[in-house]
Amino acid sequence: MAVLSVYLSPFAPDYSGVSTVMFDLNTVTAMHDASGCTGNYTGYDEPRWYGSKSPIFCSGLREIDAILGDDEKLIRKMLQAAEDLKPDLMSLVGSPVPMVIGSDMQGIAEELQARSGIPSLGFDTTGTAYYDKGVAMATIALLKKFTKKQEMISGTVNILGANPLDFGKGKNLEVLRNKIKEAGYGITACLSMGYNMDALQKASSAQVNLAVSRAGYLIAEYMYKTYGIPYLCGIPVGEKAGAGYFELLEEVIRTGENRIQRSTAEEKGEGEVLIIGEQVQSNALREALVTDFGETKVTVACIFGKEAALSSEGDLSLESEREITNEINSGKYRMIIADPFMEQLMEEGNKSVFLKNALYAVSSKVCGDETPDMIGADFNTWYKAK
């Protein structure tokens, strides 16, 4: 009962993260479930779904299938879909029931590939981990299957960890793309939102990786170990902090060493600012508050998981609605930046200023219009207005 949510909706799970990575490719993706998880993804976790032609299907798992483990039925359905749609890739995505009965999604995918001749991937997702793990899992699997080490092309970057559960329909991502181009860099691939198979295959030729989310950090670590591509982890939020971001990028190019955008605001005390959300985005918001607005007491609270390498002293990992509620009402914070759904957790008498930063992984389309423009000076305009 400690993780029971009364006010907050369930956060986007790992199977949605995998599915969103596959969305842009010419793929047949099947979620192995009875339709609930598929509906959760298409209805709530994928802002691009309505009006799209992305072929994401439900396997139609039934009780008798779960009891008898009829993998052949799933394979036959996938083979028929492949015959009709002629995909470049097929993927199988797990859900809680396959986890409980021990379905081997990777093994089924290997059988499917052997019989169809079409590259196939299986993901043992469970619905018990969050979307960022799914995004990283799927992107790394695609890189392993399709991307070979290539000669580096100077002045080029990849954007890693881009996904609609962090960036919604992608307005901030599009502004980021333009800022990168204005700074004189070419974009090889934006993984995994707004890309294609050709970009994926060329990804190992980039000079630097830009990790824009926790998922992006995990992918960047893999690409650094596999292809030797250094990375910068962060987002250029704020006018001065944004300029500092591109200075860090030049440093990565010059030295070949990885850099993480990290605020020096580690002083803690009464009257500080609390940022609740995805870790890399929250770090970037903190950097802007410190650099552009002189804040010195800023705490980041991660709700999808915390990477030690990305954390400053005193940062938090809030793993339940109860923990979020307790922190919001602790009396330590004069200002809180979080998803609009969390405002209802504020108790009577809480005088903290609440600034709304909608996270699609939390409030889906309900609060989609309350995502601030945060890239570069756009953040300064938004913050001053609020």
N, C-alpha and C positions, 0 to 999 in steps of 0.2 A: 504493500500500500504506500510505501515511501515515495514511489515514483508516479502515483496517481495524479492525473491532471484534471482539475475541475473546470478551469477557465481557459486554459491554453489548448489549442488543437495539437494533435500529434505532429511532431516535426517530420519533414520529408525523409524517407528511409533509403537504404542503400540500393534497393531495386529501382527506385526512381532515378537515382544518380547514374546507374548503368544505362538505363533506357534513354536518358537525356543525351548521353554521349553518342548513342547510336542514331539519334534522331535525324541528323543531317546527311547521313550516308545512305547509299542505295542498298539497304539491308532489309531483311525480314527478321524482325525481333518478336519473339514469343515469350510472354511472361507465364510461367508454369504455375497457374493458380485457378481458382474457381470463378474468377472475374472480379472479385473485390479489390485485389491489389492492382490489377490492370486499370480498373475504374478510378482508383485513387490516384494513379499516375496521370492518366489522360484528363481526368476531371479537375484535379487540384494541383498537381506538381509540374505540369507542363504548359506554360502560358502560350506556347506556339501551336498547341494541338489543334484547336478549332480552326478549320479552313486549310489545314495542311494535308499532305498526301503521304505522310510518313507511315509506313506499314508496320504498326505495332499491334500484335494480336494477343489474345488470351488463349491458353491451351485448352480451356474448358475442363480443368481437372475436376473429377467427380469422386464421390466417396469410394466407389468400387475400384477406381483407378488408384486411389491412395492406398487401399487395402492390398490390392494385388500387384501394384507397382508396374503398370502397363506402359513401359517406356516406348514400346513399338508403336503405340497409338500416337504418341507425340511425334515420333520420327515420321510416320506416314503423313501427318498433317503438315509438317514442315516441308517434306518433299513435294507435296501437292502445291503448297504456296510458292515454292521455288520454281516449279514448272510454270505457274501462272505469271509470276512477277519478275523472273529473271534477275535476281539480286546479285550484287558483287560479294555479299557477305550474309551469313545467317548467325543469329545469336539467340541463346536461350538464357532466360533470367529466372533465378529462383525466388521463392517466396516462403512464408512460414511453414506451409504444409510440406513441401519438398524437403525442408530442413528437418522436420520432425520424422519423416519416414526414411530419411537418408538417401534421397535421390542424388546421384552423381551427375550434376549438370555438365561438368567438363567431359566426363566419359561419354555421355549421350551426344554431346557436340562432336566428339571425335568420330563416333559411329555415323553421325549425320554427314560429316565431311567426307568420310570414306565412301558413302553410298551416293552422295550427290555430286562430288567433285567440286563443291563450292566451299571456300574457306568458312569455317564455323567456329564460334566461340561459345563456351558455357560459363556461367557465373553462378557460384554457389552463394548468392545473396540470400539473406534470411529475413529481412524486414526488421531486425533487431538492432542494426547499426544505422548510422545516419548517412545521408546522401553523399557527403564529401568522400567517404570511404568508397562508395560505389563509383563516383566520378573518377577517382584515382585508379581504382581497380580496372575499369573498362578502358581508360586511356592507355594505361601501361600495357594491357593485354593487346590492344591494337598496335602499339609501337613494337612490341615483341614480334608480332605476326607480320607486319607490313613495312617496317622501317629499318633499313640497313645503314650502317655508318657511312657518311658521305663527307666529301671535302668541304671545309668550312667556307661560307660566303661572307666576307667582311661586311659589316654594317647592317646585318639582318638579325631579327629577333623572332622568337616564338612567344605568344601569349599562352600561358598554361593555367589550367583550372578555371577557364571561363565557362560558366554554365548558368542557365536561367534561374536556378534556385538561389544563386547568389546575386545575379544581375537582372532578374526579371526578363523583360522583353529586349533588354540590351541597350538602352539609351546611353547609360554611363559607359558601357563597353565601346560603343561607337565613338563617343567623344574621346575615349582613351586611344583608340586606333588612330584618330586624327592627330592627337597630340604626339604620338610616336612618329607618325609620318612627318609632321611639322618639324620635329627634332632631327630629321634627316635619316631615319632608320626605315628599312624595309621590313615588312611583316611576312615571314615565311608561312607560318601556320598559327591559327587561333584555335587551340585545343581546349574545349571541344564544343565550340559554338560558332556557327558561320564558317565551316570548313568543309573540305571534300577529301577524297582518297588521295588525290595528287598532292595536296598540301601535307597530308599525314606522312606520305612517303618521303617528302623532302625535309621533314622537320629536323632531321639530324644534321642538316647543313647550316643551321642558324648559328650565329656567333654567340648569342646570349639568350637565355630563357628568362622571361618575366613571369614570375609566379604571382598570380593575383588572388589567390585563395589558399586555404589550407590544403585542399585537394591539389592545387597547383604546386605547392611546396613539395608534396609527396611525389608528384610526377617529376618535378625538377631534380629532386634527389636521385631518382632512378636514371634520368637522362644524363646527369653529371657522372654517375658511376659507369654508365653504359657507353656514352658517346663522348664524355669529357667536356660537355657544354656547361660553362659556369652560369650561375643564375643570380638574379636580383629578385628578392621576395618583398612585395609591397605594392602600393597603388599611389599614384601622384595626386593625393587629395590636398586641396589648399593651394594658394598662390605661391607662398614662399616654400612650403613643404614640398609642393609639386616640383618646383625648380630644384630643390635638394635631391629629389628622386632621380632626376635626369643627371645630376652630378654624380650620384652613386652609380648610375648606369655607365657613365664614362669611366668611372673607376674600375668597374668590373671588366670593361673592355681593355683597359690599360694593364691591369694586373692579372686578369684571368682568375681572380678569386671570387668566391661567392659572397654576396652581401645581403643582409636582412635589414629592411627599414625598421629601425627600432628607436623609439623615443627615449630621451634621457630623463623624462619626467617620472622619477621613481619615488619622489617624496610623497609620503602618505599622511593623512590627517583629516581633521574635521573640515567639512565644506568642500570635499573633492567632487570630481565628476565621475560618473559611472557609465561606461559604454558596454551594453550587453549585445552580443551577436556573434558573427563569424569572426575568427581570430585575426586573419590578415586584414580584412576590411576595418575591423575595430582598431587595430594597430595604426592603420593609415589615418583614421579619424583622430586618434590621439595625437599622432604626429602633427596634424594640421592645427589642433587646439593648442599644442605646445608652441609650435613654431610661428604660427600666424596670429594667435590670440593670447599668448603668454600664460596659458594655464600651466600650473606646476604640480597639480595633484589629480592625476587621471588614472583610473583603474579600468582595465579591460576584463570583462567577465565572459568567458567562452561558454556557449550552450551546446555546441556540437562536438566538443572535445578540444583539449588544449595540448599543443605541441610545446615541449619545454624549450626547444631551440628558438621559438618565436615569442617567448614570454619575457616580460620584464618582471622585476621583483614585485611581489604583491598581487600579481594578476590571479584571477580566480577561474575555476571550472565549476559551473553551476549545472548539476546533473538532474534536477527535478524542478517541478513547479514550486514545491515547498522551498527549495533553496533559493530560487529566484525571488520569491515573495519575501523571504527573510532578509535578503540582501537589499532589495529595493526599500524596505521599511526599517532598515537598521539605524536610520537617523544620521548616517555619515555623509550623505550626498546632497549637495544643493542642486545638482542637475543630473538627470538621467537621460541617456540616449538609447532608445530601444524600439523594438517593433511595437506598433500601436496596440496589439493585443495585450501587451504587458502593462499598459496603463491601468487596466482594471484590477491589477494586483496591488495597486497603491491603496493603503488603508486610510481611513478617515484621520485627518490630522497630519498626514504626510504633506509637507510643504515644498517638496522638491519640484523644480521645473522639469517637465517631461517633454523631450523633443522626439518626434516620431521619425524613425528610420525603418521603413517597411522591409521585411525580409520575406521573400517569396516562400522560402522553406518553412516559415512559421505561419504566416497569415494568408498565403496564396493570393488569389485575385481579390480578396475582400479589401485589402489595404494597399493594393498595387500602386495606386496614385500617390501614395505618401512616401515613396522612395525619393530622397533628395538628389538633386544634381550635385555630384560630389567631386568631379574631376577638376583639378586646377582651381582657378579663381571662382568657378561656379559654386564651390562649397562655401567660400567666404560670403558670397551673395546670399545663399540660403541661410547660413548661420546668423548673419547680421539681421536678416528679416525675422528670424525666429526669436 
